[in-house]
Amino acid sequence: MPLIRVPKSWEIPDREITPETFFLNRRRFMTNLIGAGLTASLLPLTGCDNDSNSKLANGQFSTKAFPDLTRNPNFAQVDRPITEEDLATKYNNFYEYGGTKSIWKEAQKLPLENWQVEVTGLVKNPRIYDIDELPKKFPIEERVYRFRCVEAWAMVVPWVGFPMKLLMADVEPTSKAKFVRFTSFYDAKITKGNGFFSQFYPWPYKEGLRIEEMANELAFFAIGIYGKDLPKQNGAPLREVIPWKYGFKGAKSIVKIEFVEEQPATFWNTLSPNEYGFEANVNPEKPHPRWSQATERIVGPGSSFSWETRPTIIYNGYGEYVANLYA
């Protein structure tokens, strides 16, 4: 796979990606549970400590490379180095497998055999895609995107996949379709979540977009990363990549895509709407209720306390593509 051409000062480990979500605030949970029920009491906490497993070899992950992969020249590089692959594949949020960043071992339980993705709802051509069919049906490319977590850490990732608008053209949403809902794989025997409190989560994980957002040039379905198949902990075999939004908007391990008329309920917005908005655009001027979003920490080797800090950019730097969606 070709390397990104960058200034010599950037010639350090060239790789970055980011996950999404936090640990539960158990004290607030119990207080609110006693006083008023479940909804907003399940609040995640920051958990951005470095994963000690990040130094391990990547041999346990798929290394199947995509042949003749081309990097889209419009999304070939950003103003910082690509996150080191070993960090991007070992520092992950995936609440179906636990509440820490070191869930990659537990995520290997995800079964990928005979995976299918159902596309249904307000469409003219409902489909059920075999996962192996997607790279044959849609032209696959690589895109380098910034990734920004609502926890205020950031990466840069070379994703492999195809624009969402190509799938939309294949299924043809009707004029009544105003939103799209993405549903992730869930099996209580496999995706055991984050202990006792997970039983109160609104499983399966669901996310949503406006139809105009899905049709945007940036909206991307990823089936790979770093030129290879997507590892299970990164959302294999199919995940959303919406680079101008916070990372929790990117549903992983998608099994169903539904075009609907009403705004769908989504996982984190259901749990805590004051912390996780449906829109969830990266915005340095809109603080999280418990911390500022004005800056972000760039995930890198070593302790999270030593990571480089940079000012957060509105829409994660993709305003030229998406600002018109929110005028």
C-alpha angles and dihedrals in degrees: 000000000000118000124236113258108234138159116280091251087067095055094117126104101324104210141095143160138157142215131197144238141042150239119287120261093229097182092055089043094057093043093052093040091057092044105040120351134268116301110093094016095083098082122165122222130213114275106171099143115140116264110242088208091066091095093059121106119264093230094116092062128078113274097184105140126213110243119233092003114182125201113225104243091215089061102031101120145355134207095280137046122278111260117260109267094230090056094046092052097042103040104067144145113217110148093191086073103034146307101264131080092247099072096119094105094049091047091062086082090074108115113224100176116123092358115184133184118210118208112194146138124072097009133117094222113038111198142192108203123198105223091237089056096062099073089048095049100041126044108252122220141163123247128185109218136174112242120206124188122207084233086072100252125116144198140178117233136187102220125193119211144075139286115273091229089070092061089046090055090052097052097032108216114225124240089261092063108102100155140024127218124206120201124198129214114275132178116159091214092057108023096054094164127201105333128266097350094055090078087073095053118108096247136217098057110247132185134178146200137190111256090246091055093052090050092053117116092242098053106106141182110216123208095163147023133204089011093301140088115295110264116236094248090055092057106277135220098013131001141164120253113193104167099188092056132067113275098253087072089071107089113208132214093016118204101165138033118189129187109212141173100227128056106269125232110250132203106251095028088057093049097046117000093177090061103033115041122196091238095046097176116171104260123166091197095057108073124207108246089253105034144015122266093199093104137029134206117230110228111238142143118306132021120353087233090066097049117121115262122216135174113268114246121221111258086007088282096306099103094124088064102039113019090093089061090067103038 
